[in-house]
Each structure stands twice: as structure tokens, then as C-alpha cells.
């Protein structure tokens, strides 16, 4: 056998590969295109270059740009707050809060993970979802656990991230502003 040849696969191994390919074809459009090309030509699929990270995450970067545009979030976070009085920080935080809240409302529908009021006594049942509930404090034994709700958490029920044009550079979160005189 040549070094670049793959060994022959048993029927069971081929069934496993077929099932894995089926799942990937349904979940990944790029893989589906490669598989279709392979089936049409009977040769190795052409390697498609992966898009750069800024293209893969363009919608997330666009939301960050919206948070900057509406609430000046990046400016606020990049500022050294030690140089300002608490009253000045509070005044700036109101502007940032209002703008960022507007963007969240445009992009997401949010709801509390747990509907109980913060501070309420709750029971965390056996089999709870650790992605939805984080236990803190004295964790010992097995569920059900009893404790006080410190934060109700947030979950997204609807996502409306904008799409960005290929003509835009998603790495630019806020353009430089130049006032002409």
C-alpha cells in the first residue's frame, strides 16, 4: 500500500462514515458542497479556504459596533475610570446604559432563566441543567438542593443579529471621526 492510500474499510466502518457524513451534510453547508462535488466528479473535493475569523464572526462584531454607535460601550470600557469622580462615571453610565439597552432590545428577546424573585428560596431538582443554573456556596451531597436565588439568569428566546455586507470590514467597530474646519 502506498503511504498516501487509506486502508480498506469494513462494511461496519463504511456505515459509520456514511452516518457521520449524513449528519455533517445536514449541519454544514460547506461540507455538503464538498460532498456533492466529490459525488459528481468521483475525485477528491477541492479544498475551500476557510473564511477569516472576522468574516465568521461578522454578525457578532456588527452587534459590538452597534453597541459602540448607540451607547459608546467600547469608549466607556477603554476609558481609565480612576481619573473621574463617581458622579461623572454615573452620568456617563446612564448614556451607555440607554444606548446599549436599545441595541439589546433590537437584537435579542431575553427572559429570566428562573422566574422567581431574587432572594426567593428555591429547590434545585436532581437532573438540573448546569448550563441554566450555576450552584454557588456550600455545595455538598446530591440534589435536590435548597438555596436562595441570587440572580435569575438570562436566556435568549429570539436572536435578530444583522448580516453584514462583504463590502464592509467587520473589524472596524467604529470609524475614526474627523471634523473638518
PyMOL commands that set and color helices and strands:
alter all, ss='L'
color gray80, all
select helices_A, chain A and resi 11-27+29-41+53-56+58-71+73-78+81-83+86-107
alter helices_A, ss='H'
color red, helices_A
select strands_A, chain A and resi 108-112+121-124+145-148+154-159
alter strands_A, ss='S'
color yellow, strands_A
deselect
rebuild
show_as cartoon
